[in-house]
């Protein structure tokens, strides 16, 4: 099997916050990180270790205090430091390259399951008919073909998480960043979510899963431990 190519590389990445008037909190501390094509990385650490901050930085939801994040386009090998992008280009990066799966799902309460999945494609200019067919197809892959017209409050936690996963991948993103995707689920449902993520990864998407559950390590192509904002070796 050929060696996987790196598609995202963070170099010297740091993120600090100010608490109160003078206290400086370092959430991510001079981290180097590389993510390869079709790779599933488990990022493990306790609450407050810097997992979520690192995901937000890699996905362009937050800006680092120091460091660079190089995106390498696998189609033409071009490179861009997303830290240096203006807001419009950074929005394009998030919209076209990144899918997020949040711990608390963050579904829109007044939209049905299929409408929640459609949301990322609304600005794309694709016809509503095609968007609807793509969303329905994804929900069927998730085993939710009988739940597409239900609202989030009518779905179980596992069903909501599968809707969130379908929403994250409807744009065929290069990356999916999943923050504690099994944290609010029972073990069987969590296993199903991880199997779905593994399947998405094998279809060509690079995935980072942040978790405190050591049991998820068996799904990883690579396992990284973070503590106090630094990788542990």
PASEBA-1860 file (N, C-alpha, C; in nm, 3 decimals):
! residues 233
1> XXXXXXXX> 0.086/-0.120/0.000/0.000/0.000/0.000/0.089/0.125/0.000 ~ 0.056/0.225/-0.083/0.136/0.345/-0.092/0.122/0.428/0.036 ~ 0.226/0.503/0.065/0.227/0.585/0.185/0.127/0.699/0.170 ~ 0.051/0.722/0.275/-0.047/0.831/0.272/0.023/0.966/0.271 ~ -0.033/1.058/0.193/0.023/1.192/0.185/-0.034/1.280/0.295 ~ 0.047/1.370/0.351/-0.006/1.466/0.448/-0.095/1.568/0.379 ~ -0.209/1.598/0.440/-0.300/1.699/0.384/-0.316/1.819/0.476 ~ -0.275/1.806/0.602/-0.284/1.917/0.696/-0.167/1.906/0.794
9> XXXXXXXX> -0.097/2.018/0.813/0.018/2.016/0.904/0.021/2.143/0.987 ~ 0.017/2.125/1.119/0.032/2.237/1.212/0.176/2.242/1.260 ~ 0.233/2.361/1.263/0.373/2.380/1.305/0.379/2.488/1.411 ~ 0.433/2.451/1.529/0.450/2.549/1.637/0.320/2.613/1.680 ~ 0.212/2.535/1.684/0.078/2.590/1.709/0.055/2.616/1.857 ~ 0.015/2.739/1.890/-0.017/2.776/2.028/-0.143/2.860/2.031 ~ -0.216/2.846/2.142/-0.334/2.930/2.163/-0.342/2.964/2.311 ~ -0.336/3.093/2.340/-0.347/3.140/2.478/-0.473/3.223/2.494
17> XXXXXXXX> -0.525/3.223/2.615/-0.641/3.303/2.652/-0.607/3.383/2.778 ~ -0.671/3.496/2.793/-0.655/3.576/2.914/-0.777/3.555/3.003 ~ -0.751/3.517/3.128/-0.860/3.501/3.225/-0.845/3.608/3.332 ~ -0.954/3.680/3.351/-0.946/3.791/3.444/-0.863/3.904/3.384 ~ -0.790/3.975/3.467/-0.712/4.089/3.419/-0.571/4.053/3.378 ~ -0.518/3.943/3.434/-0.376/3.918/3.410/-0.339/3.772/3.384 ~ -0.425/3.678/3.423/-0.387/3.538/3.413/-0.390/3.490/3.268 ~ -0.281/3.430/3.223/-0.270/3.377/3.087/-0.287/3.226/3.092
25> XXXXXXXX> -0.384/3.174/3.015/-0.408/3.031/3.005/-0.358/2.983/2.869 ~ -0.270/2.884/2.871/-0.219/2.827/2.746/-0.293/2.698/2.717 ~ -0.388/2.702/2.623/-0.470/2.585/2.592/-0.399/2.489/2.498 ~ -0.323/2.543/2.403/-0.241/2.462/2.312/-0.102/2.524/2.313 ~ -0.001/2.439/2.335/0.133/2.491/2.363/0.237/2.435/2.265 ~ 0.266/2.511/2.159/0.374/2.480/2.065/0.362/2.338/2.008 ~ 0.246/2.309/1.952/0.216/2.175/1.901/0.251/2.163/1.753 ~ 0.314/2.052/1.718/0.332/2.011/1.578/0.242/1.890/1.553
33> XXXXXXXX> 0.168/1.895/1.443/0.072/1.787/1.415/0.054/1.771/1.266 ~ 0.051/1.647/1.221/0.032/1.617/1.079/-0.084/1.519/1.063 ~ -0.171/1.549/0.967/-0.285/1.463/0.936/-0.273/1.419/0.791 ~ -0.283/1.288/0.769/-0.264/1.232/0.636/-0.396/1.199/0.567 ~ -0.388/1.171/0.439/-0.506/1.133/0.361/-0.572/1.009/0.421 ~ -0.704/1.010/0.426/-0.783/0.893/0.468/-0.732/0.832/0.599 ~ -0.697/0.917/0.692/-0.644/0.872/0.821/-0.741/0.909/0.932 ~ -0.760/0.815/1.026/-0.842/0.843/1.143/-0.750/0.850/1.265
41> XXXXXXXX> -0.740/0.969/1.321/-0.655/0.993/1.437/-0.744/1.008/1.561 ~ -0.712/0.934/1.666/-0.777/0.952/1.795/-0.690/1.046/1.878 ~ -0.749/1.158/1.920/-0.683/1.256/2.005/-0.741/1.243/2.144 ~ -0.663/1.187/2.235/-0.717/1.155/2.366/-0.659/1.244/2.475 ~ -0.745/1.284/2.568/-0.701/1.361/2.682/-0.819/1.395/2.770 ~ -0.793/1.428/2.897/-0.901/1.463/2.989/-0.961/1.599/2.955 ~ -1.070/1.632/3.021/-1.131/1.764/3.003/-1.028/1.872/3.038 ~ -1.021/1.975/2.955/-0.927/2.084/2.980/-0.787/2.059/2.928
49> XXXXXXXX> -0.768/1.950/2.854/-0.633/1.917/2.806/-0.594/1.992/2.679 ~ -0.691/2.054/2.612/-0.663/2.127/2.488/-0.719/2.062/2.363 ~ -0.793/1.951/2.381/-0.846/1.877/2.264/-0.937/1.965/2.178 ~ -1.037/2.023/2.240/-1.135/2.101/2.163/-1.072/2.223/2.100 ~ -0.982/2.289/2.173/-0.913/2.405/2.117/-0.834/2.367/1.994 ~ -0.763/2.254/2.000/-0.685/2.210/1.884/-0.775/2.181/1.765 ~ -0.889/2.114/1.786/-0.982/2.089/1.676/-1.032/2.220/1.616 ~ -1.065/2.316/1.701/-1.116/2.444/1.651/-1.010/2.518/1.569
57> XXXXXXXX> -0.885/2.506/1.609/-0.777/2.569/1.533/-0.759/2.502/1.397 ~ -0.754/2.370/1.396/-0.734/2.297/1.270/-0.848/2.319/1.172 ~ -0.969/2.336/1.227/-1.085/2.356/1.141/-1.113/2.499/1.104 ~ -1.030/2.592/1.151/-1.049/2.732/1.115/-1.158/2.802/1.192 ~ -1.205/2.742/1.301/-1.305/2.807/1.385/-1.242/2.905/1.483 ~ -1.113/2.891/1.506/-1.041/2.978/1.598/-0.903/3.006/1.535 ~ -0.842/3.117/1.575/-0.711/3.154/1.523/-0.604/3.131/1.629 ~ -0.489/3.078/1.592/-0.384/3.055/1.690/-0.317/3.185/1.733
65> XXXXXXXX> -0.258/3.181/1.850/-0.175/3.292/1.895/-0.043/3.292/1.821 ~ 0.009/3.171/1.797/0.133/3.153/1.721/0.122/3.026/1.638 ~ 0.205/3.020/1.533/0.214/2.898/1.453/0.142/2.907/1.320 ~ 0.154/2.801/1.243/0.093/2.795/1.111/0.017/2.663/1.095 ~ -0.080/2.664/1.003/-0.159/2.544/0.971/-0.161/2.533/0.819 ~ -0.084/2.440/0.766/-0.068/2.428/0.621/-0.166/2.324/0.567 ~ -0.254/2.370/0.477/-0.343/2.278/0.406/-0.281/2.246/0.271 ~ -0.266/2.117/0.243/-0.213/2.072/0.115/-0.326/2.009/0.034
73> XXXXXXXX> -0.361/2.072/-0.075/-0.468/2.023/-0.160/-0.423/1.895/-0.230 ~ -0.489/1.782/-0.201/-0.445/1.655/-0.262/-0.466/1.649/-0.412 ~ -0.547/1.740/-0.465/-0.575/1.738/-0.608/-0.460/1.795/-0.690 ~ -0.392/1.897/-0.637/-0.285/1.960/-0.716/-0.159/1.987/-0.635 ~ -0.156/1.940/-0.509/-0.039/1.957/-0.420/-0.008/2.102/-0.388 ~ -0.102/2.192/-0.413/-0.081/2.331/-0.372/-0.093/2.343/-0.220 ~ -0.031/2.447/-0.164/-0.030/2.465/-0.020/-0.080/2.605/0.017 ~ -0.147/2.613/0.131/-0.188/2.743/0.183/-0.187/2.737/0.335
81> XXXXXXXX> -0.141/2.844/0.396/-0.145/2.856/0.542/-0.279/2.919/0.578 ~ -0.368/2.841/0.637/-0.503/2.892/0.663/-0.502/3.004/0.766 ~ -0.396/3.013/0.847/-0.385/3.121/0.945/-0.377/3.257/0.876 ~ -0.325/3.258/0.753/-0.304/3.384/0.681/-0.421/3.420/0.589 ~ -0.523/3.335/0.583/-0.637/3.362/0.495/-0.722/3.476/0.549 ~ -0.777/3.557/0.457/-0.874/3.657/0.502/-1.005/3.587/0.535 ~ -1.099/3.660/0.592/-1.220/3.597/0.644/-1.302/3.528/0.536 ~ -1.308/3.587/0.417/-1.385/3.526/0.309/-1.325/3.392/0.266
89> XXXXXXXX> -1.192/3.388/0.249/-1.127/3.264/0.208/-1.130/3.160/0.320 ~ -1.122/3.207/0.445/-1.132/3.114/0.558/-1.272/3.054/0.566 ~ -1.372/3.134/0.536/-1.510/3.081/0.531/-1.523/2.976/0.423 ~ -1.462/2.999/0.308/-1.464/2.900/0.200/-1.394/2.771/0.244 ~ -1.283/2.784/0.314/-1.212/2.666/0.365/-1.302/2.585/0.457 ~ -1.367/2.651/0.551/-1.455/2.580/0.644/-1.572/2.517/0.571 ~ -1.628/2.589/0.476/-1.748/2.541/0.407/-1.718/2.424/0.315 ~ -1.604/2.430/0.245/-1.576/2.332/0.140/-1.484/2.219/0.184
97> XXXXXXXX> -1.407/2.240/0.289/-1.305/2.142/0.327/-1.330/2.075/0.461 ~ -1.412/2.134/0.546/-1.421/2.091/0.685/-1.563/2.053/0.723 ~ -1.576/1.940/0.793/-1.702/1.903/0.857/-1.678/1.888/1.006 ~ -1.769/1.942/1.087/-1.757/1.931/1.232/-1.870/1.843/1.287 ~ -1.835/1.759/1.384/-1.934/1.685/1.461/-1.913/1.726/1.606 ~ -2.012/1.798/1.660/-1.999/1.853/1.795/-2.053/1.757/1.899 ~ -1.999/1.768/2.020/-2.040/1.678/2.128/-2.189/1.688/2.156 ~ -2.242/1.808/2.154/-2.384/1.829/2.184/-2.469/1.842/2.058
105> XXXXXXXX> -2.413/1.793/1.946/-2.483/1.779/1.818/-2.514/1.911/1.750 ~ -2.566/2.009/1.824/-2.593/2.143/1.772/-2.683/2.139/1.649 ~ -2.785/2.054/1.654/-2.886/2.054/1.549/-2.980/2.173/1.569 ~ -3.044/2.214/1.461/-3.138/2.327/1.466/-3.276/2.273/1.500 ~ -3.330/2.315/1.614/-3.450/2.254/1.671/-3.572/2.260/1.580 ~ -3.585/2.370/1.504/-3.706/2.386/1.424/-3.692/2.334/1.282 ~ -3.584/2.260/1.256/-3.567/2.194/1.126/-3.575/2.043/1.145 ~ -3.629/1.974/1.046/-3.634/1.829/1.052/-3.494/1.771/1.032
113> XXXXXXXX> -3.482/1.641/1.049/-3.353/1.576/1.032/-3.297/1.602/0.893 ~ -3.378/1.584/0.790/-3.328/1.602/0.654/-3.293/1.748/0.629 ~ -3.367/1.841/0.686/-3.337/1.983/0.668/-3.207/2.020/0.739 ~ -3.182/1.962/0.856/-3.055/1.986/0.925/-2.937/1.940/0.842 ~ -2.952/1.825/0.778/-2.843/1.773/0.695/-2.820/1.863/0.574 ~ -2.924/1.924/0.522/-2.913/2.007/0.402/-2.842/2.140/0.425 ~ -2.841/2.187/0.550/-2.795/2.324/0.580/-2.660/2.360/0.518 ~ -2.555/2.277/0.528/-2.426/2.319/0.472/-2.425/2.342/0.321
121> XXXXXXXX> -2.523/2.288/0.250/-2.527/2.304/0.104/-2.614/2.421/0.059 ~ -2.683/2.486/0.153/-2.770/2.597/0.114/-2.696/2.708/0.039 ~ -2.571/2.746/0.079/-2.505/2.856/0.007/-2.438/2.812/-0.123 ~ -2.448/2.687/-0.161/-2.366/2.633/-0.270/-2.418/2.663/-0.409 ~ -2.545/2.699/-0.421/-2.603/2.720/-0.552/-2.655/2.593/-0.616 ~ -2.640/2.479/-0.549/-2.694/2.353/-0.598/-2.846/2.357/-0.586 ~ -2.916/2.294/-0.679/-3.062/2.298/-0.676/-3.115/2.228/-0.552 ~ -3.228/2.277/-0.504/-3.288/2.221/-0.382/-3.324/2.074/-0.401
129> XXXXXXXX> -3.358/2.035/-0.522/-3.392/1.895/-0.548/-3.271/1.805/-0.529 ~ -3.155/1.848/-0.580/-3.033/1.769/-0.565/-2.988/1.766/-0.419 ~ -2.998/1.880/-0.352/-2.962/1.885/-0.210/-3.048/1.788/-0.130 ~ -3.179/1.788/-0.157/-3.268/1.698/-0.083/-3.233/1.552/-0.111 ~ -3.204/1.519/-0.235/-3.172/1.379/-0.267/-3.041/1.335/-0.199 ~ -2.942/1.424/-0.194/-2.815/1.392/-0.126/-2.838/1.372/0.023 ~ -2.919/1.458/0.083/-2.945/1.448/0.227/-3.019/1.319/0.261 ~ -3.118/1.284/0.181/-3.193/1.161/0.205/-3.102/1.039/0.189
137> XXXXXXXX> -3.017/1.041/0.087/-2.926/0.929/0.065/-2.833/0.910/0.185 ~ -2.782/1.021/0.240/-2.694/1.011/0.356/-2.767/0.958/0.479 ~ -2.888/1.006/0.501/-2.965/0.956/0.616/-2.993/0.807/0.602 ~ -3.014/0.762/0.481/-3.034/0.618/0.460/-2.907/0.540/0.492 ~ -2.791/0.596/0.455/-2.665/0.531/0.489/-2.647/0.521/0.641 ~ -2.704/0.619/0.711/-2.694/0.622/0.858/-2.802/0.537/0.925 ~ -2.886/0.473/0.844/-2.995/0.394/0.900/-3.109/0.477/0.953 ~ -3.130/0.596/0.895/-3.231/0.689/0.946/-3.336/0.723/0.840
145> XXXXXXXX> -3.358/0.632/0.745/-3.452/0.663/0.637/-3.594/0.680/0.687 ~ -3.627/0.628/0.805/-3.763/0.645/0.858/-3.772/0.761/0.956 ~ -3.663/0.840/0.968/-3.660/0.949/1.067/-3.637/1.085/1.001 ~ -3.633/1.089/0.870/-3.592/1.212/0.802/-3.683/1.330/0.827 ~ -3.813/1.306/0.854/-3.907/1.415/0.877/-3.932/1.444/1.024 ~ -3.851/1.383/1.112/-3.864/1.407/1.254/-3.775/1.524/1.296 ~ -3.821/1.597/1.398/-3.744/1.707/1.454/-3.647/1.653/1.559 ~ -3.538/1.727/1.589/-3.438/1.676/1.683/-3.495/1.626/1.815
153> XXXXXXXX> -3.594/1.695/1.870/-3.649/1.654/2.000/-3.722/1.521/1.991 ~ -3.753/1.477/1.869/-3.821/1.349/1.849/-3.722/1.235/1.822 ~ -3.593/1.266/1.826/-3.490/1.167/1.797/-3.414/1.131/1.924 ~ -3.363/1.008/1.929/-3.276/0.968/2.040/-3.140/1.035/2.025 ~ -3.058/1.024/2.130/-2.924/1.082/2.122/-2.842/1.024/2.009 ~ -2.847/0.893/1.994/-2.773/0.829/1.886/-2.822/0.871/1.748 ~ -2.953/0.889/1.734/-3.008/0.933/1.607/-2.966/1.077/1.578 ~ -2.967/1.162/1.680/-2.923/1.300/1.660/-2.776/1.305/1.620
161> XXXXXXXX> -2.694/1.220/1.680/-2.553/1.219/1.646/-2.531/1.172/1.503 ~ -2.611/1.077/1.456/-2.599/1.031/1.318/-2.645/1.139/1.220 ~ -2.747/1.216/1.258/-2.787/1.331/1.176/-2.672/1.431/1.168 ~ -2.608/1.456/1.283/-2.495/1.551/1.286/-2.380/1.502/1.198 ~ -2.357/1.372/1.197/-2.252/1.317/1.113/-2.287/1.331/0.965 ~ -2.412/1.304/0.930/-2.455/1.322/0.791/-2.440/1.468/0.748 ~ -2.474/1.560/0.838/-2.458/1.703/0.808/-2.310/1.738/0.786 ~ -2.222/1.676/0.864/-2.079/1.706/0.854/-2.018/1.660/0.723
169> XXXXXXXX> -2.073/1.555/0.663/-2.009/1.497/0.544/-2.082/1.524/0.414 ~ -2.193/1.598/0.419/-2.271/1.618/0.296/-2.194/1.699/0.192 ~ -2.098/1.779/0.234/-2.018/1.857/0.139/-1.897/1.780/0.086 ~ -1.886/1.651/0.122/-1.768/1.572/0.086/-1.639/1.641/0.131 ~ -1.628/1.671/0.261/-1.515/1.749/0.310/-1.384/1.670/0.305 ~ -1.275/1.743/0.304/-1.143/1.681/0.315/-1.121/1.629/0.456 ~ -1.172/1.704/0.555/-1.153/1.671/0.695/-1.285/1.666/0.770 ~ -1.292/1.578/0.870/-1.397/1.583/0.970/-1.330/1.589/1.107
177> XXXXXXXX> -1.370/1.687/1.187/-1.322/1.699/1.323/-1.440/1.670/1.416 ~ -1.427/1.565/1.495/-1.537/1.519/1.580/-1.498/1.535/1.727 ~ -1.570/1.619/1.798/-1.538/1.651/1.937/-1.625/1.567/2.029 ~ -1.564/1.468/2.094/-1.635/1.378/2.186/-1.763/1.323/2.123 ~ -1.757/1.264/2.003/-1.879/1.223/1.934/-1.956/1.111/2.003 ~ -1.891/1.041/2.096/-1.960/0.933/2.168/-1.981/0.967/2.314 ~ -1.946/1.088/2.355/-1.946/1.123/2.496/-2.081/1.118/2.564 ~ -2.189/1.144/2.490/-2.322/1.146/2.549/-2.404/1.023/2.513
185> XXXXXXXX> -2.338/0.918/2.465/-2.408/0.802/2.412/-2.376/0.678/2.494 ~ -2.468/0.580/2.490/-2.437/0.451/2.552/-2.334/0.379/2.466 ~ -2.276/0.274/2.520/-2.163/0.209/2.454/-2.199/0.155/2.317 ~ -2.313/0.088/2.304/-2.350/0.029/2.175/-2.369/0.136/2.068 ~ -2.436/0.247/2.106/-2.457/0.355/2.011/-2.326/0.423/1.975 ~ -2.239/0.440/2.075/-2.108/0.498/2.048/-2.027/0.414/1.951 ~ -2.035/0.282/1.966/-1.964/0.193/1.874/-2.017/0.210/1.731 ~ -2.146/0.227/1.719/-2.204/0.245/1.585/-2.153/0.374/1.521
193> XXXXXXXX> -2.147/0.482/1.601/-2.096/0.609/1.550/-1.952/0.594/1.503 ~ -1.870/0.523/1.580/-1.730/0.507/1.542/-1.716/0.421/1.416 ~ -1.801/0.320/1.401/-1.796/0.241/1.278/-1.834/0.326/1.157 ~ -1.932/0.416/1.176/-1.970/0.505/1.067/-1.855/0.600/1.032 ~ -1.788/0.654/1.134/-1.675/0.743/1.110/-1.562/0.669/1.036 ~ -1.540/0.545/1.074/-1.436/0.466/1.008/-1.471/0.445/0.861 ~ -1.597/0.423/0.833/-1.640/0.404/0.695/-1.622/0.532/0.614 ~ -1.656/0.646/0.675/-1.636/0.775/0.609/-1.488/0.797/0.580
201> XXXXXXXX> -1.404/0.762/0.677/-1.259/0.776/0.660/-1.210/0.693/0.542 ~ -1.254/0.571/0.531/-1.208/0.484/0.424/-1.257/0.529/0.287 ~ -1.357/0.616/0.285/-1.404/0.669/0.157/-1.321/0.788/0.111 ~ -1.224/0.832/0.194/-1.133/0.936/0.150/-1.122/1.058/0.238 ~ -1.197/1.064/0.347/-1.196/1.179/0.437/-1.101/1.155/0.554 ~ -1.020/1.254/0.587/-0.931/1.246/0.703/-1.007/1.292/0.827 ~ -0.993/1.218/0.936/-1.078/1.243/1.054/-0.992/1.251/1.180 ~ -1.023/1.349/1.265/-0.966/1.355/1.399/-1.080/1.347/1.498
209> XXXXXXXX> -1.073/1.250/1.588/-1.174/1.232/1.692/-1.111/1.267/1.826 ~ -1.164/1.370/1.893/-1.119/1.405/2.027/-1.205/1.330/2.128 ~ -1.140/1.265/2.224/-1.215/1.184/2.320/-1.135/1.168/2.448 ~ -1.203/1.127/2.555/-1.134/1.086/2.677/-1.150/0.936/2.699 ~ -1.209/0.866/2.598/-1.239/0.724/2.609/-1.128/0.641/2.545 ~ -1.046/0.578/2.625/-0.934/0.499/2.575/-0.981/0.382/2.489 ~ -1.106/0.339/2.509/-1.160/0.226/2.433/-1.173/0.254/2.285 ~ -1.176/0.381/2.246/-1.190/0.416/2.104/-1.058/0.401/2.028
217> XXXXXXXX> -0.953/0.375/2.101/-0.821/0.366/2.038/-0.816/0.259/1.929 ~ -0.894/0.154/1.943/-0.889/0.044/1.846/-0.939/0.085/1.708 ~ -1.009/0.198/1.700/-1.056/0.244/1.569/-0.952/0.330/1.497 ~ -0.843/0.363/1.565/-0.751/0.463/1.514/-0.646/0.404/1.419 ~ -0.612/0.481/1.318/-0.490/0.455/1.242/-0.370/0.508/1.320 ~ -0.396/0.611/1.400/-0.291/0.670/1.483/-0.354/0.725/1.610 ~ -0.281/0.717/1.718/-0.330/0.758/1.850/-0.236/0.865/1.906 ~ -0.294/0.977/1.949/-0.216/1.087/2.004/-0.277/1.127/2.138
225> XXXXXXXX> -0.191/1.146/2.238/-0.238/1.186/2.370/-0.196/1.330/2.397 ~ -0.290/1.410/2.446/-0.261/1.550/2.476/-0.292/1.578/2.624 ~ -0.205/1.656/2.686/-0.222/1.693/2.827/-0.162/1.832/2.846 ~ -0.240/1.918/2.909/-0.194/2.056/2.932/-0.146/2.124/2.804 ~ -0.216/2.095/2.695/-0.188/2.161/2.569/-0.069/2.110/2.492 ~ -0.010/2.000/2.537/0.106/1.943/2.469/0.088/1.795/2.445 ~ 0.144/1.745/2.335/0.139/1.602/2.307/0.233/1.528/2.402 ~ 0.187/1.411/2.445/0.266/1.327/2.535/0.330/1.214/2.455
233> X> 0.456/1.190/2.477/0.528/1.087/2.401/0.570/0.972/2.493
END
